[in-house]
Amino acid sequence: QETWDILEHGEMGDCQLTPIGSNYTFFSTLLDGSSRECRVVYKPCRGEAPLWDFPDNTLYLREYAAYLVSEALGWRFVPPTVIREGVYGIGSVQIYVDSDPHANYFTLRDTYRQECLRICTFDVIINNADRKAGHCILGSDGHIWVIDHGLTFHVQPKLRTVIWDFVDEPVPQWILKDLQELSKRFEDSG
């Protein structure tokens, strides 16, 4: 809960622009007025480069939507993400995950096959148009995390991914069960 409070309400410190990417992405620290702090990745709407195939000023919202879907399914592999004001205006703010810099999808896929299969299914669900190997990370906590979901939820099929290991395989029942449970919750809510 403390982390959530800082994520939603903490004061944003200096922002350091990342050296790669077509959109502005910043590393920053959120402070809560005491000694608690939280490192984050901040993607302001104002820093989004226009794309011909995605509506302007929506990528930060898609980052947040991917987090919500991951949570709703109980898969919890998108780091906690909120929409909030930051130094450069409204944007997505996501917990920074300390990770192994040498790990990526290709180094993880054999050891973490079930997690990768779940990520593959997730990418189909959210219509991920930009799954790169480096977007799959191994946290220092031993948990597989996936990041960078701005190019998702397009109305047209846009799936572009490095995860082709499962092509032509049926979706396993244990994954379908999670999808069915989520669907039932939507039906029950009205």
C-alpha positions in Angstrom: 0.0 0.0 0.0 2.9 2.4 0.8 4.2 1.9 -2.7 0.8 2.7 -4.2 0.5 5.9 -2.2 3.9 7.1 -3.4 3.2 6.0 -7.0 -0.1 8.0 -7.0 0.8 11.0 -4.9 4.6 11.2 -4.4 6.4 14.3 -5.5 8.4 13.6 -8.7 12.1 14.5 -8.6 14.5 15.1 -11.4 13.7 13.3 -14.6 16.5 11.7 -16.6 15.6 11.2 -20.3 16.4 7.6 -21.5 18.8 7.6 -24.5 16.7 5.3 -26.6 13.2 5.3 -28.0 11.2 7.4 -30.3 9.0 8.7 -27.5 10.2 10.6 -24.4 10.7 8.2 -21.5 12.2 9.4 -18.2 13.6 7.7 -15.2 12.6 9.5 -12.0 12.1 9.1 -8.3 8.9 9.8 -6.4 9.2 11.0 -2.8 6.5 11.0 -0.2 7.8 13.7 2.2 9.4 11.3 4.5 12.3 9.0 3.8 10.3 6.7 1.5 11.0 6.9 -2.3 10.1 4.9 -5.3 12.0 4.7 -8.7 9.7 5.0 -11.7 9.5 5.2 -15.4 7.5 8.2 -16.6 6.1 8.5 -20.1 4.4 11.9 -20.6 1.7 12.4 -23.2 3.5 15.5 -24.4 6.6 13.4 -25.3 4.7 11.0 -27.7 5.8 11.2 -31.3 2.9 11.2 -33.7 2.3 7.8 -35.4 0.4 7.3 -38.7 -1.4 4.2 -37.3 -2.2 5.1 -33.7 -4.3 8.1 -32.5 -2.3 11.0 -31.1 -1.9 11.4 -27.3 -3.0 7.8 -26.4 0.1 5.8 -25.8 0.3 6.5 -22.1 -3.3 5.4 -21.8 -2.5 2.2 -23.5 0.4 1.6 -21.0 -2.1 1.9 -18.2 -4.7 -0.3 -19.9 -2.2 -3.1 -20.4 -1.5 -3.0 -16.6 -5.2 -3.2 -15.9 -5.7 -6.2 -18.1 -2.7 -8.0 -16.6 -4.1 -7.3 -13.1 -7.7 -8.3 -14.1 -6.4 -11.7 -15.3 -4.4 -12.2 -12.2 -1.2 -12.5 -14.2 0.6 -9.6 -12.6 3.5 -9.2 -15.0 3.1 -5.6 -15.9 4.7 -3.4 -13.2 2.2 -1.3 -11.2 1.2 1.7 -13.4 -0.9 4.8 -12.9 -1.9 7.8 -14.9 -0.9 11.1 -13.2 0.6 14.5 -13.5 4.4 14.6 -13.7 7.1 17.2 -14.4 6.1 17.3 -18.1 2.4 16.9 -17.7 0.0 14.0 -17.6 1.4 10.6 -18.5 1.9 7.0 -17.3 4.1 6.4 -14.3 5.2 2.8 -13.7 7.3 1.3 -11.0 10.9 0.7 -12.2 11.9 -2.9 -12.0 15.5 -3.7 -11.0 16.4 -6.4 -13.5 19.1 -8.6 -14.9 20.5 -6.5 -17.8 21.5 -9.7 -19.7 18.0 -11.3 -19.5 15.5 -11.0 -22.3 12.9 -13.1 -24.0 15.5 -15.3 -25.8 17.4 -16.0 -22.6 14.2 -16.6 -20.6 12.0 -18.7 -22.9 13.4 -22.1 -22.0 13.5 -21.8 -18.3 10.2 -19.7 -18.0 8.2 -21.4 -20.8 4.8 -21.2 -19.0 5.3 -17.5 -18.3 6.3 -16.8 -21.9 3.3 -18.7 -23.1 1.1 -16.5 -20.9 2.9 -13.4 -22.2 2.3 -14.5 -25.8 -1.4 -14.9 -25.0 -1.5 -11.6 -23.3 0.1 -9.9 -26.4 -2.7 -11.4 -28.6 -5.4 -10.2 -26.2 -4.0 -6.6 -26.1 -3.0 -6.7 -29.8 0.6 -5.8 -29.0 2.3 -4.2 -32.0 5.7 -3.9 -30.5 6.9 -6.9 -28.4 10.6 -6.9 -28.4 12.9 -9.4 -26.6 14.1 -6.7 -24.3 10.6 -6.0 -23.1 10.6 -9.2 -21.2 12.8 -8.8 -18.1 13.8 -10.9 -15.2 13.4 -8.8 -12.0 15.9 -9.1 -9.2 12.9 -10.6 -7.3 13.0 -13.6 -9.8 9.7 -12.6 -11.3 9.3 -12.2 -15.1 8.0 -8.7 -16.0 6.9 -7.2 -19.3 7.2 -3.5 -20.1 6.6 -1.0 -22.9 2.9 -1.4 -23.9 2.2 1.9 -25.7 1.5 0.3 -29.0 -1.4 -1.9 -27.9 -5.2 -2.1 -28.2 -5.4 -0.9 -31.8 -8.8 -1.5 -33.5 -7.1 -3.3 -36.4 -5.0 -6.5 -36.0 -1.4 -5.2 -35.4 0.3 -8.1 -33.6 4.1 -7.8 -34.0 6.2 -9.8 -31.6 9.4 -11.8 -31.2 7.4 -14.5 -29.5 6.7 -17.0 -32.3 7.7 -20.2 -30.3 4.0 -21.1 -29.7 2.6 -20.5 -33.2 0.0 -23.1 -34.2 -0.2 -24.4 -30.6 -3.6 -24.4 -29.0 -4.0 -22.1 -26.0 -3.7 -24.3 -22.9 -6.7 -25.0 -20.7 -5.0 -23.3 -17.7 -4.8 -20.1 -19.6 -8.3 -20.4 -21.1 -9.6 -20.8 -17.5 -8.2 -17.4 -16.5 -9.8 -15.8 -19.6 -13.1 -17.5 -18.9 -13.1 -16.3 -15.3 -12.4 -12.7 -16.5 -15.2 -13.0 -19.1 -17.6 -14.3 -16.4 -16.8 -11.3 -14.2 -17.6 -8.9 -17.0 -20.9 -10.7 -17.6 -21.8 -10.7 -13.9 -21.1 -7.0 -13.6 -23.6 -6.1 -16.1 
